[in-house]
Amino acid sequence: MVGGLFSIVWVGLLGLFLCVVLHHFLPLLLNLRAAPRGTFGWPLVGETLRFLRPHASNTLGSFLEDRFSRYGKVFKSHLFCTPTIVSCDQELNHFILQNEEKLFQCSYPKPIHGILGKSSMIVVVGDAHKRLRSLALTLVTTTKSRAGYLNDIERIALHILGSWKKRVVFCEEARKFTFSVIVKQVLGLSPDEPQTGRILEDFLTFMKGLISFPLCIPGTSYARAVQARARISFTVKAIVEERRKNGGDSNNKGDFLDVLLSITNLSEDEKVSFVLDSLLGGYETTCLLMSMVVYFLGQSPLALEQLMREHKAIGANKKKDEYLNSEDYKKMEFTQYVINEALRCGNIVKFVHRKALKDVRYKDYLIPSGWKVLPVFSAVHLDPSLHGSALQFHPWRWEGQNQTACKKFTPFGGGPRLCPGSELAKVETAFFLHHLVLNFRWRPEGDDVPMAYPYVEFPRGLPLQVEPIL
């Protein structure tokens, strides 16, 4: 009897396994001939673990190098539990980004939704995304038009640099700087206010969970991040309520929170999610950009020397204690080349998640409806046929090039989801660099290479030995 029961259970489990396999792979088999070449790997997990294997962010990594050599710039795989088309082709990437909501749609894995929230601009689609993106553009316009915006950036940069001793962990310093700037612009909080410290502490927990294994069990990084987001939401709601009680308007503090309070077509949850998105966008990617610039300048004495000359010329025309202004920023031409080259080599955003809304014919193959599509930006940035000596940090390559609308350079994405705060990130980086190169020499403490996990980080935080320039 026990043996018969065991047989029934065994047959049931085998049947369940076959159903799962058929559910995932039958649609694949129906589209195999038309789809690009490639492999699917194991059931369910497919080739995800190999795709996500850590590698230096200024390289493609072994997975892409292998598939690129075997199948070309566009191939099929099975990633994030779904059949996937991977694109390392600049033309297809551009086609995908420009056809957002027409042929393709943003499609991040469900665990990301759980941490960011269902109202996050990063994950919402359609009209909801259009409304939130319009609000983001308002934030950027409001911020840039504020008379004290550039002064705030410079004051915070000088405060951070003024605390340096002989050794700094640069990524930590960059995070302090970018977080102080974005909290000031969005919530009107100064770095020394208690609420700022609480938000930063919870935000660091939130960031760790965002890039962790999505296991929602008490004690895991993912679960702690969900709790941290709830605490940040509570703090932000309290700030919003306090501002509302005080009659917040666009003539009060002049920060974006006043603008947010005047918006009537957003729910409270959408407003809180938007604040979190703004903190995320103005914090992590900007501090990584700053770290990339410092890392690559440390390997290029000629670029550092030319950068110093540019900023000395700008500083020579300033009175003592006079702040930088928008005209000074326009003169930072080589600085822009350095920033763009750091973005190209460092690849802060390696790829984005999309899915096909319908069958899409592109050249000689089919992208089946419902399949995930991954435009890989790093593959285009490091393509030697598009960028001469692609693995070399060479800022001069940007001289005379259109740097804003370029198919072969998409560090901030493209199409309707182009990052609205990209220019603010460049301004912050340029102003910080101005005071860094004029006041300090630095050298890296050991070899700390930026690694893609696929998120990018410096494993040791980029420790530097620093020396004031007297």
C-alpha positions in Angstrom: 0.0 0.0 0.0 2.8 2.4 0.9 4.6 1.5 -2.3 1.4 2.2 -4.3 1.0 5.6 -2.6 4.7 6.4 -3.2 4.2 5.6 -6.9 1.1 7.9 -7.1 3.0 10.7 -5.5 6.0 10.2 -7.8 3.8 10.2 -10.9 2.0 13.3 -9.6 5.3 15.2 -9.1 6.6 14.1 -12.5 3.3 15.3 -14.1 3.6 18.6 -12.3 7.2 19.0 -13.4 6.2 18.3 -17.0 3.4 20.8 -16.9 5.7 23.5 -15.6 8.3 22.7 -18.3 5.6 22.7 -21.1 4.1 25.9 -19.7 7.4 27.7 -20.0 8.9 26.0 -23.1 5.9 25.2 -25.4 5.6 28.9 -26.5 9.4 28.9 -27.1 9.2 25.8 -29.3 6.5 27.4 -31.5 8.7 30.4 -32.2 12.2 28.8 -32.4 12.5 29.0 -36.1 11.7 32.7 -36.5 13.5 34.0 -33.4 17.2 34.8 -33.3 19.6 32.0 -32.6 20.6 31.2 -29.0 20.1 28.8 -26.1 17.7 28.6 -23.2 19.7 26.8 -20.5 18.0 25.2 -17.5 14.2 25.1 -17.0 12.8 28.1 -15.1 16.1 29.8 -14.2 17.4 29.5 -17.8 20.7 31.3 -18.1 20.0 34.1 -15.6 22.8 33.2 -13.2 25.4 33.2 -15.9 24.0 36.5 -17.3 24.2 38.1 -13.8 27.7 36.8 -13.0 29.8 39.8 -11.7 32.3 41.3 -14.0 34.2 44.6 -14.4 31.7 47.2 -15.6 34.1 48.4 -18.4 33.9 44.9 -20.0 31.0 42.9 -21.5 31.4 40.0 -19.1 31.9 36.3 -20.1 28.2 35.6 -20.9 27.8 38.4 -23.4 31.3 37.8 -24.9 30.5 34.1 -25.5 27.0 34.6 -26.9 28.1 37.6 -29.0 30.9 35.4 -30.6 28.5 32.5 -31.2 25.3 34.1 -32.3 26.0 37.7 -33.1 24.7 41.0 -31.6 21.1 39.8 -31.2 20.3 36.4 -29.7 17.6 34.6 -27.6 18.0 33.3 -24.1 15.9 32.5 -21.1 16.4 35.2 -18.4 14.5 36.2 -15.3 12.2 33.2 -15.7 11.0 34.2 -19.2 12.1 33.8 -22.8 14.2 36.8 -23.8 15.7 38.6 -26.8 19.1 40.1 -25.9 20.2 43.0 -28.1 23.8 44.3 -28.3 22.9 46.1 -31.5 22.7 49.9 -31.5 20.0 50.1 -34.2 17.7 47.6 -32.5 18.3 49.2 -29.1 17.3 52.6 -30.6 14.2 51.0 -32.2 13.1 49.5 -28.9 13.6 52.7 -26.9 11.8 54.8 -29.5 8.8 52.4 -29.7 7.9 52.5 -26.0 4.2 51.8 -25.5 3.8 51.1 -29.2 5.7 47.8 -29.7 7.4 47.5 -26.4 6.7 48.2 -22.7 8.7 48.6 -19.5 8.7 45.2 -17.8 10.8 44.9 -14.6 10.7 41.7 -12.5 7.9 41.6 -10.0 10.2 41.7 -6.9 11.4 45.2 -8.0 7.7 46.3 -7.9 7.5 45.0 -4.4 10.3 47.2 -3.2 9.8 50.4 -5.3 6.0 50.3 -4.9 3.3 50.0 -7.4 3.2 53.8 -8.1 6.9 54.2 -8.8 7.7 56.0 -12.1 10.3 53.3 -12.8 7.7 50.5 -13.1 4.4 52.1 -14.1 3.4 52.2 -17.7 1.0 54.1 -20.0 -0.8 57.2 -18.9 0.5 56.8 -15.3 4.1 57.0 -16.5 3.3 60.0 -18.7 1.9 61.9 -15.7 4.8 61.1 -13.4 7.4 61.9 -16.1 5.7 65.3 -16.7 6.0 65.9 -13.0 9.7 64.9 -13.1 10.4 67.4 -15.9 8.6 70.0 -13.7 11.0 69.2 -10.9 14.0 69.6 -13.1 12.7 72.9 -14.5 11.8 74.2 -11.0 15.2 73.2 -9.6 17.2 74.7 -12.5 15.3 78.0 -12.3 15.9 78.4 -8.5 18.4 81.1 -7.9 20.1 79.2 -5.0 20.3 75.8 -6.7 23.8 76.1 -8.0 24.9 77.8 -4.8 23.5 74.9 -2.8 25.5 72.4 -4.8 28.7 74.4 -4.3 28.2 74.9 -0.6 27.6 71.2 0.0 30.6 70.3 -2.1 32.9 72.6 -0.1 31.4 71.3 3.1 32.2 67.7 2.1 35.7 68.5 0.8 36.5 70.6 3.9 36.1 67.5 6.1 38.7 65.4 4.3 41.9 64.2 6.0 44.6 62.0 4.5 42.4 59.1 3.5 38.8 59.0 2.2 36.5 56.3 0.9 35.3 58.2 -2.1 32.0 56.4 -2.8 30.9 57.2 0.8 31.8 60.9 0.3 30.0 61.0 -3.0 26.9 59.5 -1.4 26.9 62.1 1.3 27.2 64.9 -1.3 24.5 63.7 -3.7 22.1 62.7 -0.9 22.5 66.1 0.7 21.9 67.9 -2.6 18.8 65.9 -3.6 17.2 66.1 -0.1 17.7 69.8 -0.1 16.2 70.2 -3.6 13.2 67.9 -3.1 12.3 68.2 0.6 14.0 71.5 1.6 16.0 69.7 4.3 19.6 70.6 5.2 22.2 67.9 5.9 22.3 68.6 9.7 18.5 68.2 10.3 17.5 65.0 12.2 15.0 64.0 9.5 17.8 64.0 6.9 19.8 61.5 8.9 16.8 59.2 9.5 15.9 59.2 5.8 19.6 58.5 4.8 19.8 55.6 7.2 16.6 54.0 5.9 17.6 54.8 2.3 20.9 52.9 2.6 18.9 49.9 3.8 16.4 50.4 1.0 19.3 50.4 -1.6 20.8 47.2 -0.3 17.5 45.4 -0.6 16.8 46.8 -4.0 19.8 44.8 -5.3 19.4 41.7 -3.1 17.8 38.3 -3.7 14.0 38.8 -3.5 13.3 36.6 -0.5 10.6 38.3 1.7 11.4 36.5 4.9 12.0 38.6 8.1 15.7 39.4 8.5 16.6 39.3 4.8 17.9 42.3 3.0 14.8 42.3 0.8 12.4 42.3 3.8 14.4 45.0 5.6 14.2 47.1 2.4 10.5 46.8 2.3 10.3 47.9 5.9 12.7 50.8 5.3 10.6 52.0 2.4 7.6 52.1 4.7 9.5 54.2 7.2 10.7 56.6 4.5 7.1 56.9 3.3 6.0 57.7 6.8 8.7 60.3 7.2 7.9 61.9 3.9 4.2 61.9 4.6 4.9 63.7 7.9 7.0 66.3 6.1 4.3 66.8 3.5 1.6 67.2 6.1 3.7 69.7 8.1 4.3 71.7 5.0 0.6 71.6 4.1 -0.4 72.8 7.6 2.0 75.7 7.2 0.3 76.7 4.0 3.1 75.5 1.6 3.1 77.2 -1.7 5.5 77.9 -4.6 6.6 81.2 -2.8 7.5 79.5 0.5 10.7 77.5 0.5 10.7 77.3 -3.3 11.6 73.6 -3.3 9.9 70.9 -5.3 7.7 69.9 -2.3 5.8 73.1 -2.7 5.1 72.2 -6.4 4.1 68.7 -5.4 1.6 70.0 -2.9 -0.1 72.0 -5.7 -0.6 69.0 -7.9 -4.2 67.7 -7.7 -4.2 64.8 -10.1 -1.9 62.6 -8.0 -2.8 60.4 -5.0 -0.9 60.7 -1.7 0.8 57.3 -2.5 1.8 58.5 -5.9 3.3 61.7 -4.4 5.3 59.7 -1.8 6.5 57.3 -4.5 7.5 60.2 -6.6 9.6 61.6 -3.8 11.3 58.2 -3.4 12.0 58.0 -7.1 13.5 61.5 -7.0 15.8 60.6 -4.1 16.8 57.3 -5.9 17.5 59.0 -9.2 19.4 62.0 -7.7 21.4 59.9 -5.3 22.7 56.5 -6.5 23.4 57.1 -10.2 25.0 60.6 -9.5 27.3 59.4 -6.8 28.3 56.4 -9.1 29.0 58.9 -11.9 31.3 61.0 -9.7 33.1 57.8 -8.5 33.6 56.7 -12.1 35.1 60.1 -13.1 37.5 60.0 -10.2 38.5 56.4 -10.9 39.2 56.9 -14.6 40.9 60.3 -14.1 43.3 58.4 -11.7 44.3 56.3 -14.7 44.7 59.2 -17.2 47.2 61.9 -16.0 46.8 63.7 -19.4 43.1 64.0 -19.0 43.4 65.2 -15.4 46.0 67.8 -16.4 43.7 69.2 -19.1 40.8 69.2 -16.7 42.8 71.1 -14.1 43.8 73.7 -16.7 40.1 74.2 -17.7 39.0 74.8 -14.1 42.0 77.0 -13.2 41.0 79.3 -16.1 37.4 79.4 -14.7 38.6 80.0 -11.2 41.0 82.8 -12.3 38.1 84.9 -13.4 36.2 84.6 -10.1 36.5 86.8 -7.1 37.4 85.2 -3.8 34.3 83.5 -2.3 32.3 84.1 -5.5 30.1 81.2 -6.4 30.1 79.4 -9.8 27.2 80.2 -12.1 25.5 78.9 -15.2 28.0 80.8 -17.5 30.9 79.0 -15.7 29.2 75.7 -16.3 29.0 76.4 -20.0 32.7 76.9 -20.1 33.3 73.4 -18.7 33.6 71.8 -22.1 36.4 69.3 -21.5 34.6 68.4 -18.2 31.7 67.3 -20.2 34.0 65.1 -22.4 35.3 63.5 -19.2 31.8 62.9 -17.8 30.6 61.4 -21.0 33.6 59.1 -21.3 33.2 58.0 -17.7 29.6 57.1 -18.5 30.6 55.2 -21.6 33.4 53.2 -20.0 31.8 52.7 -16.6 28.3 51.7 -17.7 26.3 52.6 -14.6 23.1 51.2 -16.3 24.0 48.1 -18.2 20.6 47.2 -19.6 16.9 47.9 -19.2 13.9 45.6 -19.1 11.2 45.7 -21.8 8.7 43.2 -23.3 7.2 42.9 -26.7 3.5 43.9 -26.8 3.0 42.1 -30.1 5.0 40.1 -32.6 7.7 42.4 -33.9 9.5 41.8 -37.2 13.0 43.3 -37.2 15.3 42.6 -40.1 15.4 38.8 -40.7 13.9 37.6 -37.4 10.9 37.7 -35.1 10.6 39.1 -31.6 7.6 37.1 -30.3 4.8 38.8 -28.4 5.2 38.6 -24.6 8.9 37.9 -24.7 11.2 40.0 -22.6 13.6 42.2 -24.5 16.9 43.5 -23.0 18.6 46.4 -24.8 22.2 46.1 -23.5 23.7 49.6 -23.4 27.2 48.5 -22.3 27.6 46.3 -25.4 27.1 49.4 -27.6 29.3 51.6 -25.5 32.2 49.1 -25.7 31.7 48.1 -29.4 35.1 48.8 -31.1 33.3 49.3 -34.5 31.5 52.3 -33.0 34.1 53.6 -30.6 37.8 53.4 -31.6 39.9 51.8 -28.9 36.7 51.2 -27.0 38.3 49.9 -23.8 40.5 53.0 -23.5 39.4 56.0 -21.4 39.8 58.8 -24.0 37.7 61.9 -23.3 39.0 63.6 -26.5 36.8 61.3 -28.6 33.8 63.5 -27.8 35.2 66.6 -29.4 32.8 67.8 -32.1 30.3 65.0 -31.5 26.6 65.4 -30.7 26.5 64.1 -27.2 22.8 64.4 -26.4 21.0 62.5 -29.2 23.3 59.7 -30.2 22.4 56.1 -30.9 25.8 54.8 -29.8 25.7 56.6 -26.4 22.7 55.9 -24.2 23.9 56.1 -20.5 20.5 57.6 -19.4 18.3 55.4 -21.6 16.2 57.0 -24.4 12.8 57.6 -25.9 9.9 58.5 -23.5 11.9 57.0 -20.6 15.0 59.1 -21.0 16.1 60.0 -17.5 14.7 63.5 -16.9 17.4 64.4 -14.3 20.5 63.6 -16.4 21.6 67.2 -16.8 21.3 67.8 -13.0 23.6 64.8 -12.4 26.2 66.4 -14.8 26.0 69.8 -13.1 26.5 68.3 -9.7 29.5 66.2 -10.9 31.0 69.2 -12.7 30.8 71.6 -9.7 32.2 69.0 -7.3 35.1 68.3 -9.8 35.9 72.0 -10.0 36.8 72.2 -6.3 38.3 68.7 -6.2 40.9 69.2 -8.9 41.8 72.7 -7.7 42.2 71.7 -4.1 43.4 68.1 -3.9 45.7 65.5 -5.4 44.7 61.9 -5.0 45.8 58.4 -5.7 43.9 55.1 -5.3 44.7 52.9 -2.4 45.1 49.6 -4.1 43.1 48.4 -7.1 39.4 48.8 -6.8 37.7 48.1 -10.1 34.0 49.0 -10.6 32.0 45.8 -10.8 28.7 45.0 -12.5 26.4 42.7 -10.4 24.5 43.8 -12.7 24.1 47.0 -10.6 27.5 48.7 -10.4 29.6 49.3 -7.3 33.2 49.6 -6.2 33.7 46.6 -3.9 36.0 48.6 -1.5 34.2 51.9 -2.0 37.2 53.4 -3.9 39.6 54.3 -1.1 41.9 57.3 -1.9 45.0 58.8 -0.4 44.4 62.6 -0.7 46.7 65.5 -0.3 45.7 69.2 -0.3 47.1 71.5 -3.0 48.7 74.4 -1.1 
